[in-house]
Amino acid sequence: MFNVSYANNLSAYYEVSIKNLDDKLTQSHFSNKMRSKLTSPAINQNDMDKYVTNFFYDKLNQLYKFEIDINGLTKKLILEKIQFNFNLLNCSLMDDFFSFNFDNSENNCPKFERISLDNKYYIYISNINTSLRIKEVRSIDENTLKDIWVNFLSISDPYDREYSLEYDRYLDLTKIINYHPKINLYKDKIILLKINHFYSNDEINFLLGLL
């Protein structure tokens, strides 16, 4: 399921920066959140730890900073057929992200919302720009939002296709697909690209709406 030429185009590391007033947290705290909250089934703690590096706490700005070998980790999970969602890590690793009481003022993070109608719950994810319905459920428990986040995007064999978007969203696109695709055409502030990724164009558009 993983294309080697695609892997070679990926950035080596994904930089994470998370606001937190508690300066006593450890690297294992965040790697455990990644494995338990963002993968399904959860992978081994030691397996996750080895993909996290350069961990430190910036006391001046009250930020935890570290890097993730997203290339190696993604390759491992796809080969092992483990579902994952590592988008918006600066948000999804924050406390209470998987709750309806999440304070999304940092990093323009999206937040989950719910509407109850006819004994069903409609789950939305929203930020200042958009509100998108992602799931209909009969009941909600402590794992509902985590399970939705991990599983609502499909992961398929990476494939080539054309993709177009506004030029000023190019850098946002690279945050999702984790590499810089070549621009084949530019016209009227719209660029045409050829990309290779395991998310569909519709799924990429969805994620761009959350940035």
C-alpha positions, 0 to 999 in steps of 0.5 A: 500500500505504500509507494517508495517514490512517494516516500522519498518525496516526503519531508523527513520530519513534521514539526509539532508545537503545542501550547501547555502551561504544565512544564512537567510533561514528557516526550512519552506523554505525547507519543502515548497520545499519538498512539492511543488517540490517533491510530487504530488499533493503537500501536506499541508505545516503544514503536511510537517513541522511536519516531519522536525526536528533539523534544524540549519545552520552551519556557518563554513561550510555554510551548512543547516542541518536538519533531516526528519522523512522519515518513517512517511512521506513516510507512510503518502504519500503512504496511501494517494496515493500521488506520491513522490520522496525523493531520493538525497535530498541533491541535489533535495532541492538545488537551481536550481536543476530543471533547465538545468543550475544547478551547480552540483559540490556539492555532486556529484549531477546529473543534467538534460540535453536535446537533441532536435530532430524532434520537440521533447526533450529527457531529460537525467539525468547525473553525472560524471559516467553515463547519463540516458535518462528518458523522451521524451517530446514535450515541456518544461516549468518551471514545466517539470523537477519537474514533471519528477522527481516526477513521473518517478519512480513508487511506488507500494506495497512493495514486497520481492525479491532477489537483487544482487550487488557489495559489495562496493555498499551496503551502497549506496543501504541503502541510497535508500531503507533506511534500512540495508538488511541482506546479504545472500551470498557473492562470488567474491565481489558480495552479494546476498540480500533479500530486500523489497521495493516499487521500482523495482530492475531496478529502484533501479539500476537506482538510484544507477547509480546516486550516 
